[in-house]
Amino acid sequence: MQPIGPVNALYPMPTTLVGTMVKGKPNFLAVAHVGILNHGHPQYLSIGLHKSHYSNAGIHANRTFSICLPSANLMVETDYCGIMTGKKTDKAALFDVFYGELETAPMIRECPLNMEMKLHDVLAFEAHEIFVGELVQTYAADDVHRNGVVDIQRLQPLLFDMASKKYWALGETLGACWGAGKALKRKGANIESGT
């Protein structure tokens, strides 16, 4: 093993489209810096945005935002939302926009999964802001969930990798969480005793 410096190697990450209302109009920004902060109710998620982004003002003003998950087939539109600014471009015109319980968190019908967020907190860093949102509601297309459980294969999320500067697609299923390691668990006594 060789040290390579303080390199963030958590990629790939799901690429999302964050929806905000800025000056009374919907706007979308491509964001891969999204985090899950807890597993319970209420559920909190975070997004990290550079302070220069047009969307930040809308989150501060309305105290709401959305996190929309595009499928891999929306790569071109998603990338466009990441390279264009809402200051000069109506990116919402690309999509069929809808609203849910929160009236200031625009979402995208073409995205098979959309989450409405109510702003809980803002962590300010020198150049970035971390917006922590409380999940209010999730909207899923009929073909990507069964009884409220999202099928990641059907969702086909668009993945972002900073190192290669490429988008990736989901691969094959490898095994069951909290199940794949059970064989080692059963052998645990032998491992601990060194036999």
C-alpha positions in Angstrom: 0.0 0.0 0.0 1.2 3.5 -0.9 -0.1 6.8 0.6 -1.7 8.9 -2.1 -2.6 12.0 -0.1 -5.9 13.1 1.3 -7.9 11.8 -1.7 -11.6 11.4 -1.3 -12.1 7.9 -2.7 -15.8 7.4 -1.8 -16.9 7.6 -5.4 -18.9 6.6 -7.4 -21.9 8.5 -6.0 -25.4 8.7 -7.3 -25.9 11.7 -9.4 -29.0 13.7 -8.4 -30.8 16.7 -9.6 -31.5 19.1 -6.8 -34.7 21.2 -7.3 -35.2 24.7 -5.9 -37.4 27.7 -6.4 -35.3 30.8 -7.2 -37.0 34.1 -7.7 -40.3 32.3 -8.2 -39.1 29.9 -10.9 -38.0 26.2 -10.6 -34.3 25.4 -11.1 -32.3 22.2 -11.1 -28.7 21.5 -10.4 -26.7 18.3 -10.9 -25.3 17.3 -7.5 -23.4 14.1 -6.5 -22.4 15.2 -3.1 -25.4 13.8 -1.3 -25.3 12.1 2.1 -27.5 10.0 4.3 -27.2 11.2 7.9 -29.3 8.7 9.8 -31.6 5.7 9.4 -34.8 6.4 11.1 -37.6 8.9 11.4 -37.3 11.7 10.8 -34.8 10.9 8.0 -32.1 13.5 7.3 -30.2 13.9 4.1 -27.5 16.4 3.1 -26.3 18.1 -0.1 -23.0 19.9 -0.5 -23.1 23.0 -2.7 -20.4 25.6 -3.5 -21.6 29.0 -2.3 -21.5 30.4 -5.9 -24.4 28.2 -7.1 -27.6 29.9 -8.1 -29.7 27.3 -6.2 -28.4 28.2 -2.7 -30.4 31.4 -2.6 -33.6 29.5 -3.3 -32.9 27.0 -0.5 -32.2 29.8 1.9 -35.3 31.8 0.9 -37.9 28.9 0.8 -36.3 26.5 3.3 -37.1 23.6 0.9 -35.5 21.7 -1.9 -35.9 18.4 -3.7 -33.5 15.5 -4.5 -34.4 13.9 -7.8 -32.7 10.7 -8.9 -32.4 10.5 -12.7 -31.9 7.1 -14.4 -28.9 6.5 -16.6 -31.1 7.4 -19.7 -31.1 11.0 -18.4 -27.3 11.4 -18.5 -27.3 14.2 -21.2 -30.0 16.3 -19.5 -28.4 15.8 -16.0 -25.0 16.8 -17.3 -26.5 19.8 -18.9 -27.9 20.9 -15.6 -24.5 20.6 -14.1 -22.7 22.7 -16.7 -25.3 25.5 -17.1 -26.3 28.1 -14.6 -29.8 28.9 -13.7 -28.9 32.6 -13.8 -28.9 32.4 -17.6 -30.7 29.2 -18.5 -34.2 27.8 -17.8 -33.1 24.3 -17.1 -36.6 23.4 -15.8 -37.8 23.7 -19.4 -36.1 20.3 -20.1 -38.5 18.5 -17.7 -42.1 17.9 -16.7 -42.0 19.7 -13.3 -44.4 18.8 -10.5 -44.9 19.7 -6.9 -45.9 17.7 -3.9 -46.7 18.5 -0.3 -44.1 21.4 -0.2 -45.0 24.0 -2.8 -41.4 25.3 -3.2 -39.6 22.0 -3.9 -39.9 21.3 -7.7 -39.5 17.7 -8.8 -39.1 16.0 -12.2 -41.6 13.4 -13.6 -38.9 12.0 -15.8 -36.9 11.0 -12.7 -38.2 7.7 -11.4 -37.5 8.8 -7.8 -38.0 12.2 -6.2 -37.7 13.3 -2.5 -39.1 16.5 -1.0 -36.9 18.0 1.7 -37.6 20.6 4.4 -34.5 22.5 5.4 -33.3 21.5 8.9 -29.9 23.1 9.1 -27.0 24.7 7.1 -23.4 24.1 7.8 -21.3 26.9 6.4 -17.7 26.2 5.3 -15.3 28.6 3.6 -16.4 27.9 0.1 -19.3 25.4 0.5 -22.6 25.1 2.3 -24.0 21.8 3.5 -27.8 21.8 3.5 -29.3 19.3 5.8 -32.9 18.5 4.9 -35.6 16.5 6.6 -37.3 14.1 4.2 -41.0 15.0 4.0 -42.1 12.7 1.2 -40.8 10.4 -1.5 -42.4 9.9 -4.9 -41.6 6.8 -7.0 -42.6 5.7 -10.5 -44.8 2.6 -10.5 -42.1 0.5 -12.3 -39.3 1.2 -9.8 -40.9 0.0 -6.5 -42.9 -2.7 -5.0 -44.9 -1.9 -1.9 -42.8 1.1 -1.2 -39.4 -0.7 -1.6 -37.3 0.8 -4.3 -35.8 -1.7 -6.8 -32.3 -0.3 -7.5 -32.0 -2.5 -10.7 -35.2 -1.0 -12.1 -34.2 2.5 -11.0 -30.9 2.3 -12.9 -29.3 5.3 -11.1 -26.7 7.5 -12.9 -23.4 7.2 -11.0 -20.7 9.9 -10.9 -17.0 9.3 -10.4 -14.8 12.3 -9.8 -11.5 10.4 -10.4 -12.3 9.3 -13.9 -14.7 12.3 -14.6 -17.2 9.8 -16.0 -20.7 8.6 -15.5 -21.2 5.0 -14.7 -24.2 2.6 -14.6 -25.1 0.0 -11.9 -23.5 -3.4 -12.2 -24.8 -6.8 -11.2 -26.0 -7.8 -7.8 -23.1 -9.4 -5.8 -24.8 -10.6 -2.6 -27.2 -10.0 0.3 -26.4 -7.3 2.9 -26.4 -8.7 6.4 -26.3 -12.2 4.8 -23.1 -12.5 2.7 -21.0 -12.5 5.9 -23.0 -15.2 7.7 -20.7 -18.0 6.6 -17.8 -16.2 8.4 -20.0 -15.6 11.4 -20.7 -19.3 11.6 -17.0 -20.0 11.5 -16.4 -17.2 14.1 -15.5 -19.6 16.9 -12.8 -21.2 14.6 -11.5 -17.8 13.5 -11.3 -16.5 17.1 -9.6 -19.6 18.3 -7.2 -19.7 15.4 -8.3 -23.1 14.2 
